[in-house]
Protein backbone atom coordinates (compact mmCIF):
# COMPACT_ATOMS: atom_id res chain seq x y z
CA UNK A 1 0.00 0.00 0.00
CA UNK A 2 1.41 3.39 -0.97
CA UNK A 3 0.34 6.83 0.16
CA UNK A 4 -0.48 9.21 -2.67
CA UNK A 5 0.25 12.91 -2.37
CA UNK A 6 -2.74 15.17 -2.80
CA UNK A 7 -2.24 17.26 -5.91
CA UNK A 8 -4.72 19.91 -6.94
CA UNK A 9 -4.99 21.34 -10.43
CA UNK A 10 -3.06 24.60 -10.83
CA UNK A 11 -1.15 24.30 -7.53
CA UNK A 12 2.35 23.29 -6.52
CA UNK A 13 3.13 21.30 -3.41
CA UNK A 14 6.25 22.42 -1.54
CA UNK A 15 6.21 19.68 1.10
CA UNK A 16 8.33 17.44 -1.13
CA UNK A 17 11.93 18.56 -0.75
CA UNK A 18 13.13 16.92 -3.97
CA UNK A 19 10.76 19.14 -5.98
CA UNK A 20 12.50 22.27 -4.70
CA UNK A 21 16.03 21.14 -5.54
CA UNK A 22 17.16 22.89 -8.71
CA UNK A 23 20.63 22.39 -10.11
CA UNK A 24 22.71 25.52 -10.41
CA UNK A 25 24.42 25.93 -13.76
CA UNK A 26 28.10 25.13 -13.43
CA UNK A 27 30.38 27.30 -15.51
CA UNK A 28 33.87 26.05 -16.09
CA UNK A 29 36.80 28.51 -15.99
CA UNK A 30 37.24 27.76 -19.70
CA UNK A 31 33.70 29.00 -20.49
CA UNK A 32 34.18 32.15 -18.40
CA UNK A 33 37.50 32.84 -20.13
CA UNK A 34 35.91 32.43 -23.56
CA UNK A 35 33.18 34.90 -22.63
CA UNK A 36 35.75 37.42 -21.39
CA UNK A 37 37.75 37.03 -24.61
CA UNK A 38 34.58 37.48 -26.65
CA UNK A 39 33.69 40.74 -24.90
CA UNK A 40 37.03 42.23 -25.93
CA UNK A 41 35.68 42.57 -29.48
CA UNK A 42 32.41 44.25 -28.46
CA UNK A 43 31.64 47.95 -28.52
CA UNK A 44 30.69 49.68 -25.29
CA UNK A 45 26.98 49.61 -26.15
CA UNK A 46 27.15 45.90 -27.05
CA UNK A 47 28.80 45.14 -23.70
CA UNK A 48 26.03 47.12 -22.01
CA UNK A 49 23.37 45.08 -23.85
CA UNK A 50 25.04 41.81 -22.80
CA UNK A 51 25.20 43.08 -19.21
CA UNK A 52 21.50 44.00 -19.24
CA UNK A 53 20.55 40.55 -20.51
CA UNK A 54 22.69 38.81 -17.89
CA UNK A 55 21.19 40.97 -15.12
CA UNK A 56 17.61 40.58 -16.38
CA UNK A 57 17.01 37.31 -18.26
CA UNK A 58 13.34 38.30 -18.72
CA UNK A 59 14.60 40.45 -21.60
CA UNK A 60 14.68 37.17 -23.54
CA UNK A 61 11.24 36.21 -24.83
CA UNK A 62 9.87 32.65 -24.66
CA UNK A 63 10.90 31.99 -28.27
CA UNK A 64 14.50 32.99 -27.51
CA UNK A 65 14.42 36.41 -29.16
CA UNK A 66 15.34 39.57 -27.31
CA UNK A 67 12.72 42.10 -26.28
CA UNK A 68 14.16 45.02 -28.25
CA UNK A 69 11.57 47.49 -26.96
CA UNK A 70 12.43 46.86 -23.29
CA UNK A 71 16.17 46.93 -23.98
CA UNK A 72 15.80 50.22 -25.90
CA UNK A 73 13.87 51.71 -22.97
CA UNK A 74 16.62 50.70 -20.53
CA UNK A 75 19.31 52.15 -22.82
CA UNK A 76 17.36 55.32 -23.64
CA UNK A 77 17.79 54.65 -27.36
CA UNK A 78 15.29 54.28 -30.18
CA UNK A 79 14.02 50.83 -31.11
CA UNK A 80 15.73 51.09 -34.51
CA UNK A 81 19.15 51.99 -33.03
CA UNK A 82 18.92 49.27 -30.39
CA UNK A 83 17.88 46.69 -32.96
CA UNK A 84 20.87 47.67 -35.14
CA UNK A 85 23.25 47.18 -32.17
CA UNK A 86 21.67 43.81 -31.35
CA UNK A 87 22.01 42.59 -34.95
CA UNK A 88 25.68 43.65 -34.97
CA UNK A 89 26.18 41.95 -31.61
CA UNK A 90 24.63 38.79 -33.00
CA UNK A 91 27.03 38.85 -35.94
CA UNK A 92 30.08 39.36 -33.72
CA UNK A 93 29.11 36.50 -31.41
CA UNK A 94 28.36 34.19 -34.34
CA UNK A 95 31.69 34.99 -36.03
CA UNK A 96 33.64 34.52 -32.79
CA UNK A 97 32.04 31.20 -31.93
CA UNK A 98 31.54 29.59 -35.35
CA UNK A 99 33.42 31.78 -37.83
N, CA, C and O atoms as a DFTB+ gen file, in Angstrom:
396 C
 N C O
     1  1       0.858      -1.176       0.000
     2  2       0.000       0.000       0.000
     3  2       0.900       1.234       0.000
     4  3       1.820       1.341       0.811
     5  1       0.630       2.156      -0.907
     6  2       1.409       3.393      -0.970
     7  2       0.507       4.574      -0.674
     8  3      -0.696       4.533      -0.929
     9  1       1.092       5.612      -0.141
    10  2       0.343       6.831       0.164
    11  2       0.528       7.795      -1.003
    12  3       1.660       8.089      -1.388
    13  1      -0.548       8.279      -1.557
    14  2      -0.482       9.214      -2.673
    15  2      -0.542      10.642      -2.146
    16  3      -1.296      10.949      -1.222
    17  1       0.261      11.504      -2.749
    18  2       0.247      12.909      -2.366
    19  2      -0.945      13.589      -3.017
    20  3      -1.261      13.339      -4.180
    21  1      -1.597      14.447      -2.256
    22  2      -2.743      15.169      -2.800
    23  2      -2.244      16.289      -3.709
    24  3      -1.498      17.167      -3.276
    25  1      -2.654      16.248      -4.943
    26  2      -2.244      17.261      -5.907
    27  2      -3.497      17.883      -6.489
    28  3      -4.369      17.184      -7.006
    29  1      -3.582      19.191      -6.403
    30  2      -4.725      19.913      -6.942
    31  2      -4.334      20.605      -8.233
    32  3      -3.193      21.038      -8.393
    33  1      -5.259      20.707      -9.133
    34  2      -4.994      21.344     -10.426
    35  2      -4.593      22.808     -10.222
    36  3      -5.250      23.551      -9.494
    37  1      -3.494      23.205     -10.886
    38  2      -3.060      24.601     -10.831
    39  2      -2.304      24.980      -9.576
    40  3      -2.068      26.165      -9.341
    41  1      -1.908      23.994      -8.746
    42  2      -1.151      24.302      -7.534
    43  2       0.158      23.528      -7.532
    44  3       0.332      22.566      -8.279
    45  1       1.071      23.966      -6.681
    46  2       2.351      23.294      -6.525
    47  2       2.532      22.959      -5.060
    48  3       2.356      23.818      -4.196
    49  1       2.879      21.727      -4.779
    50  2       3.126      21.304      -3.409
    51  2       4.588      21.535      -3.086
    52  3       5.464      21.139      -3.855
    53  1       4.866      22.177      -1.946
    54  2       6.250      22.420      -1.543
    55  2       6.669      21.531      -0.379
    56  3       7.742      21.730       0.190
    57  1       5.837      20.549      -0.014
    58  2       6.208      19.676       1.097
    59  2       7.134      18.544       0.664
    60  3       7.607      17.780       1.506
    61  1       7.396      18.428      -0.611
    62  2       8.332      17.436      -1.134
    63  2       9.651      18.131      -1.441
    64  3       9.745      18.904      -2.396
    65  1      10.657      17.858      -0.638
    66  2      11.933      18.564      -0.754
    67  2      12.588      18.383      -2.119
    68  3      13.197      19.316      -2.643
    69  1      12.465      17.183      -2.703
    70  2      13.130      16.923      -3.972
    71  2      12.567      17.783      -5.104
    72  3      13.248      17.992      -6.108
    73  1      11.356      18.278      -4.963
    74  2      10.760      19.142      -5.980
    75  2      11.453      20.499      -5.991
    76  3      11.575      21.130      -7.040
    77  1      11.906      20.945      -4.824
    78  2      12.503      22.272      -4.701
    79  2      13.976      22.315      -5.069
    80  3      14.544      23.399      -5.202
    81  1      14.604      21.162      -5.236
    82  2      16.026      21.138      -5.536
    83  2      16.249      21.392      -7.026
    84  3      15.856      20.584      -7.867
    85  1      16.874      22.506      -7.337
    86  2      17.155      22.894      -8.712
    87  2      18.665      22.983      -8.859
    88  3      19.340      23.616      -8.048
    89  1      19.186      22.347      -9.891
    90  2      20.629      22.391     -10.114
    91  2      21.049      23.776     -10.573
    92  3      20.415      24.381     -11.437
    93  1      22.117      24.262      -9.985
    94  2      22.705      25.522     -10.410
    95  2      23.583      25.259     -11.620
    96  3      24.298      24.257     -11.659
    97  1      23.540      26.148     -12.614
    98  2      24.422      25.926     -13.763
    99  2      25.884      26.045     -13.332
   100  3      26.256      26.972     -12.613
   101  1      26.681      25.122     -13.769
   102  2      28.103      25.134     -13.431
   103  2      28.885      25.643     -14.635
   104  3      28.855      25.046     -15.711
   105  1      29.574      26.741     -14.437
   106  2      30.379      27.305     -15.509
   107  2      31.833      26.957     -15.245
   108  3      32.357      27.197     -14.158
   109  1      32.464      26.398     -16.238
   110  2      33.867      26.055     -16.087
   111  2      34.707      27.314     -16.297
   112  3      34.253      28.249     -16.957
   113  1      35.919      27.356     -15.748
   114  2      36.797      28.507     -15.988
   115  2      37.040      28.730     -17.475
   116  3      37.229      29.865     -17.911
   117  1      37.035      27.653     -18.252
   118  2      37.240      27.756     -19.697
   119  2      36.108      28.557     -20.342
   120  3      36.361      29.411     -21.191
   121  1      34.853      28.283     -19.940
   122  2      33.703      29.003     -20.489
   123  2      33.749      30.474     -20.101
   124  3      33.464      31.340     -20.929
   125  1      34.101      30.767     -18.859
   126  2      34.184      32.148     -18.404
   127  2      35.268      32.880     -19.176
   128  3      35.083      34.032     -19.570
   129  1      36.394      32.222     -19.394
   130  2      37.495      32.836     -20.125
   131  2      37.079      33.128     -21.567
   132  3      37.402      34.188     -22.103
   133  1      36.364      32.191     -22.197
   134  2      35.906      32.426     -23.564
   135  2      34.988      33.640     -23.623
   136  3      35.090      34.454     -24.541
   137  1      34.090      33.763     -22.647
   138  2      33.178      34.899     -22.632
   139  2      33.953      36.202     -22.480
   140  3      33.654      37.184     -23.159
   141  1      34.950      36.216     -21.589
   142  2      35.748      37.423     -21.392
   143  2      36.522      37.776     -22.658
   144  3      36.643      38.952     -23.001
   145  1      37.042      36.776     -23.351
   146  2      37.750      37.033     -24.608
   147  2      36.791      37.559     -25.666
   148  3      37.153      38.428     -26.459
   149  1      35.587      37.040     -25.681
   150  2      34.578      37.476     -26.646
   151  2      34.217      38.940     -26.429
   152  3      34.051      39.684     -27.396
   153  1      34.093      39.362     -25.175
   154  2      33.686      40.737     -24.898
   155  2      34.756      41.753     -25.281
   156  3      34.467      42.946     -25.368
   157  1      35.978      41.303     -25.510
   158  2      37.027      42.231     -25.931
   159  2      36.717      42.835     -27.293
   160  3      37.139      43.954     -27.583
   161  1      35.982      42.107     -28.132
   162  2      35.680      42.566     -29.479
   163  2      34.350      43.316     -29.574
   164  3      33.920      43.666     -30.672
   165  1      33.704      43.563     -28.454
   166  2      32.411      44.252     -28.461
   167  2      32.583      45.744     -28.231
   168  3      33.519      46.188     -27.566
   169  1      31.656      46.506     -28.797
   170  2      31.638      47.947     -28.524
   171  2      31.076      48.158     -27.119
   172  3      30.552      47.229     -26.504
   173  1      31.190      49.368     -26.629
   174  2      30.693      49.681     -25.285
   175  2      29.189      49.421     -25.186
   176  3      28.725      48.870     -24.188
   177  1      28.428      49.808     -26.204
   178  2      26.979      49.614     -26.153
   179  2      26.635      48.131     -26.215
   180  3      25.680      47.697     -25.571
   181  1      27.396      47.344     -26.978
   182  2      27.152      45.905     -27.052
   183  2      27.438      45.238     -25.711
   184  3      26.702      44.346     -25.291
   185  1      28.507      45.669     -25.036
   186  2      28.804      45.142     -23.704
   187  2      27.683      45.494     -22.732
   188  3      27.326      44.688     -21.874
   189  1      27.130      46.696     -22.865
   190  2      26.027      47.115     -22.008
   191  2      24.808      46.239     -22.252
   192  3      24.133      45.839     -21.303
   193  1      24.517      45.936     -23.513
   194  2      23.373      45.084     -23.849
   195  2      23.565      43.697     -23.243
   196  3      22.635      43.149     -22.653
   197  1      24.756      43.126     -23.382
   198  2      25.042      41.811     -22.803
   199  2      24.859      41.864     -21.286
   200  3      24.272      40.956     -20.699
   201  1      25.357      42.922     -20.656
   202  2      25.199      43.083     -19.209
   203  2      23.738      43.162     -18.787
   204  3      23.346      42.565     -17.784
   205  1      22.928      43.899     -19.552
   206  2      21.499      44.003     -19.244
   207  2      20.821      42.641     -19.313
   208  3      19.998      42.304     -18.462
   209  1      21.171      41.867     -20.324
   210  2      20.545      40.551     -20.508
   211  2      20.963      39.600     -19.391
   212  3      20.150      38.813     -18.907
   213  1      22.216      39.671     -18.985
   214  2      22.692      38.814     -17.895
   215  2      21.997      39.200     -16.590
   216  3      21.609      38.326     -15.814
   217  1      21.838      40.498     -16.344
   218  2      21.192      40.968     -15.119
   219  2      19.697      40.692     -15.112
   220  3      19.121      40.435     -14.055
   221  1      19.055      40.742     -16.286
   222  2      17.609      40.576     -16.376
   223  2      17.256      39.609     -17.507
   224  3      16.949      40.037     -18.620
   225  1      17.301      38.298     -17.217
   226  2      17.010      37.310     -18.259
   227  2      15.594      37.403     -18.831
   228  3      15.313      36.801     -19.867
   229  1      14.696      38.145     -18.175
   230  2      13.341      38.297     -18.715
   231  2      13.343      39.139     -19.988
   232  3      12.311      39.260     -20.649
   233  1      14.485      39.719     -20.337
   234  2      14.597      40.447     -21.603
   235  2      14.612      39.489     -22.791
   236  3      14.512      39.910     -23.944
   237  1      14.737      38.198     -22.495
   238  2      14.679      37.170     -23.540
   239  2      13.255      36.622     -23.556
   240  3      12.758      36.140     -22.538
   241  1      12.610      36.697     -24.704
   242  2      11.239      36.206     -24.832
   243  2      11.211      34.682     -24.834
   244  3      12.252      34.037     -24.952
   245  1      10.017      34.110     -24.705
   246  2       9.866      32.655     -24.665
   247  2      10.472      31.970     -25.883
   248  3      11.032      30.881     -25.761
   249  1      10.368      32.584     -27.042
   250  2      10.899      31.991     -28.269
   251  2      12.402      32.132     -28.409
   252  3      12.982      31.612     -29.362
   253  1      13.051      32.831     -27.469
   254  2      14.502      32.989     -27.508
   255  2      14.969      34.302     -28.096
   256  3      16.166      34.589     -28.092
   257  1      14.041      35.111     -28.606
   258  2      14.424      36.407     -29.162
   259  2      14.469      37.452     -28.050
   260  3      13.835      37.301     -27.006
   261  1      15.224      38.500     -28.298
   262  2      15.336      39.572     -27.313
   263  2      14.168      40.533     -27.435
   264  3      13.643      40.757     -28.526
   265  1      13.767      41.098     -26.309
   266  2      12.715      42.104     -26.278
   267  2      13.383      43.458     -26.552
   268  3      13.826      44.144     -25.631
   269  1      13.443      43.820     -27.817
   270  2      14.163      45.023     -28.252
   271  2      13.545      46.277     -27.633
   272  3      14.263      47.205     -27.260
   273  1      12.231      46.305     -27.525
   274  2      11.565      47.486     -26.961
   275  2      12.013      47.736     -25.520
   276  3      12.349      48.865     -25.162
   277  1      12.018      46.684     -24.692
   278  2      12.430      46.857     -23.290
   279  2      13.904      47.217     -23.174
   280  3      14.281      48.038     -22.338
   281  1      14.740      46.604     -24.013
   282  2      16.169      46.932     -23.982
   283  2      16.376      48.388     -24.398
   284  3      17.176      49.100     -23.791
   285  1      15.660      48.830     -25.430
   286  2      15.805      50.218     -25.895
   287  2      15.361      51.198     -24.821
   288  3      15.956      52.265     -24.671
   289  1      14.317      50.845     -24.067
   290  2      13.874      51.711     -22.968
   291  2      14.947      51.816     -21.888
   292  3      15.201      52.900     -21.362
   293  1      15.573      50.690     -21.559
   294  2      16.623      50.701     -20.530
   295  2      17.852      51.492     -20.985
   296  3      18.522      52.132     -20.175
   297  1      18.139      51.440     -22.291
   298  2      19.308      52.150     -22.820
   299  2      19.010      53.613     -23.125
   300  3      19.929      54.426     -23.237
   301  1      17.729      53.951     -23.259
   302  2      17.365      55.315     -23.640
   303  2      17.619      55.591     -25.117
   304  3      17.848      56.732     -25.518
   305  1      17.574      54.526     -25.921
   306  2      17.791      54.653     -27.361
   307  2      16.501      54.306     -28.095
   308  3      15.575      53.744     -27.509
   309  1      16.447      54.644     -29.378
   310  2      15.286      54.279     -30.178
   311  2      15.293      52.777     -30.433
   312  3      16.325      52.118     -30.306
   313  1      14.123      52.242     -30.795
   314  2      14.017      50.825     -31.113
   315  2      14.928      50.487     -32.288
   316  3      15.615      49.465     -32.272
   317  1      14.934      51.341     -33.303
   318  2      15.734      51.094     -34.514
   319  2      17.223      51.015     -34.178
   320  3      17.907      50.094     -34.623
   321  1      17.727      51.963     -33.402
   322  2      19.148      51.990     -33.034
   323  2      19.511      50.767     -32.201
   324  3      20.542      50.135     -32.431
   325  1      18.666      50.439     -31.241
   326  2      18.916      49.273     -30.389
   327  2      18.914      47.996     -31.216
   328  3      19.772      47.133     -31.033
   329  1      17.961      47.875     -32.116
   330  2      17.881      46.688     -32.961
   331  2      19.138      46.556     -33.823
   332  3      19.638      45.450     -34.030
   333  1      19.643      47.679     -34.322
   334  2      20.870      47.668     -35.135
   335  2      22.054      47.152     -34.302
   336  3      22.850      46.344     -34.780
   337  1      22.161      47.628     -33.049
   338  2      23.247      47.184     -32.170
   339  2      23.118      45.690     -31.858
   340  3      24.122      44.979     -31.806
   341  1      21.884      45.214     -31.650
   342  2      21.669      43.807     -31.346
   343  2      22.030      42.935     -32.548
   344  3      22.641      41.880     -32.383
   345  1      21.662      43.361     -33.745
   346  2      22.014      42.591     -34.949
   347  2      23.529      42.525     -35.126
   348  3      24.070      41.476     -35.475
   349  1      24.214      43.648     -34.885
   350  2      25.677      43.654     -34.973
   351  2      26.290      42.754     -33.899
   352  3      27.255      42.034     -34.159
   353  1      25.728      42.801     -32.702
   354  2      26.184      41.952     -31.607
   355  2      26.020      40.486     -31.973
   356  3      26.909      39.672     -31.724
   357  1      24.890      40.158     -32.561
   358  2      24.630      38.789     -32.995
   359  2      25.678      38.328     -34.002
   360  3      26.165      37.200     -33.926
   361  1      26.019      39.190     -34.932
   362  2      27.034      38.848     -35.942
   363  2      28.399      38.626     -35.314
   364  3      29.107      37.685     -35.673
   365  1      28.771      39.489     -34.378
   366  2      30.079      39.362     -33.720
   367  2      30.156      38.048     -32.959
   368  3      31.147      37.324     -33.058
   369  1      29.106      37.738     -32.197
   370  2      29.105      36.499     -31.412
   371  2      29.152      35.288     -32.338
   372  3      29.896      34.341     -32.083
   373  1      28.373      35.310     -33.396
   374  2      28.360      34.192     -34.335
   375  2      29.747      33.999     -34.954
   376  3      30.245      32.876     -35.025
   377  1      30.364      35.085     -35.398
   378  2      31.693      34.990     -36.026
   379  2      32.749      34.504     -35.047
   380  3      33.640      33.745     -35.427
   381  1      32.662      34.932     -33.789
   382  2      33.640      34.521     -32.789
   383  2      33.493      33.040     -32.444
   384  3      34.488      32.343     -32.251
   385  1      32.251      32.564     -32.367
   386  2      32.037      31.197     -31.928
   387  2      32.104      30.182     -33.072
   388  3      32.593      29.068     -32.882
   389  1      31.618      30.560     -34.255
   390  2      31.543      29.589     -35.347
   391  2      32.254      30.042     -36.614
   392  3      32.280      29.300     -37.596
   393  1      32.829      31.234     -36.617
   394  2      33.419      31.782     -37.829
   395  2      34.784      31.322     -38.153
   396  3      35.354      31.739     -39.161
